[in-house]
Amino acid sequence: MGSNTPMNDPQDADRRLTELEIKATFAEDLLDHLNEQILRQQAQIDLLIREVGDLKNRIPDRGRDAPLDPREDVPPHY
């Protein structure tokens, strides 16, 4: 084995360590970004769930198995 093998070259070890630190920093930054995105999406999902619940509460109770047929909804002037 020569003296320039990766394990014996301190400069190569320092370079590799620096590259790993850079990659770890980018990975940590990406993880933070993805966590923020998940929080925003969960807030949107929660809002949509509330809005769907509000819409369900506005529909008159026709029974659970009764389909909503738009042809049955005749405007009041007919």
C-alpha positions as MATLAB code, in Angstrom:
seq = 'MGSNTPMNDPQDADRRLTELEIKATFAEDLLDHLNEQILRQQAQIDLLIREVGDLKNRIPDRGRDAPLDPREDVPPHY';
ca = [
       0.000    0.000    0.000;
       1.254    3.428   -0.887;
       1.146    6.500    1.308;
      -1.512    8.120   -0.938;
      -4.332    5.678   -0.148;
      -7.548    7.360    1.017;
      -7.108    6.248    4.613;
      -3.557    7.565    4.869;
      -4.003   10.938    3.129;
      -5.141   13.547    5.693;
      -6.081   16.037    2.961;
      -8.343   13.471    1.285;
      -9.947   12.641    4.615;
     -10.520   16.350    5.296;
     -12.029   16.821    1.819;
     -14.331   13.846    2.279;
     -15.367   15.066    5.736;
     -16.116   18.527    4.326;
     -18.224   16.984    1.543;
     -20.158   14.934    4.095;
     -20.758   18.024    6.235;
     -22.050   19.913    3.191;
     -24.355   17.039    2.234;
     -25.624   16.783    5.809;
     -26.353   20.519    5.853;
     -28.284   20.314    2.581;
     -30.193   17.259    3.833;
     -31.103   19.049    7.069;
     -32.239   22.114    5.105;
     -34.363   19.942    2.815;
     -35.892   18.153    5.797;
     -36.838   21.485    7.385;
     -38.407   22.627    4.096;
     -40.383   19.389    3.738;
     -41.614   19.623    7.344;
     -42.865   23.163    6.698;
     -44.629   21.966    3.544;
     -46.298   19.134    5.449;
     -47.520   21.568    8.097;
     -49.023   23.848    5.417;
     -50.688   20.923    3.667;
     -52.113   19.596    6.939;
     -53.565   23.023    7.675;
     -55.181   23.027    4.207;
     -56.554   19.517    4.763;
     -57.996   20.533    8.133;
     -59.661   23.554    6.526;
     -61.137   21.439    3.721;
     -62.462   18.893    6.220;
     -64.209   21.677    8.129;
     -65.643   23.132    4.916;
     -66.966   19.741    3.764;
     -68.521   19.247    7.199;
     -70.187   22.656    6.948;
     -71.530   21.782    3.482;
     -72.887   18.469    4.763;
     -74.693   20.316    7.542;
     -76.407   22.574    4.972;
     -77.921   19.647    3.040;
     -81.379   18.689    4.297;
     -81.583   15.217    5.790;
     -82.974   12.941    3.061;
     -81.867    9.714    4.636;
     -78.499    8.126    4.293;
     -79.369    5.867    1.353;
     -81.374    8.385   -0.662;
     -79.381    9.612   -3.656;
     -79.324   13.293   -4.389;
     -80.979   13.636   -7.807;
     -80.659   17.113   -9.330;
     -83.892   16.481  -11.297;
     -85.786   16.330   -7.994;
     -84.608   19.806   -7.047;
     -87.184   21.890   -8.895;
     -86.825   25.646   -8.480;
     -89.626   27.252   -6.416;
     -91.188   29.078   -9.375;
     -92.326   25.804  -11.038;
];
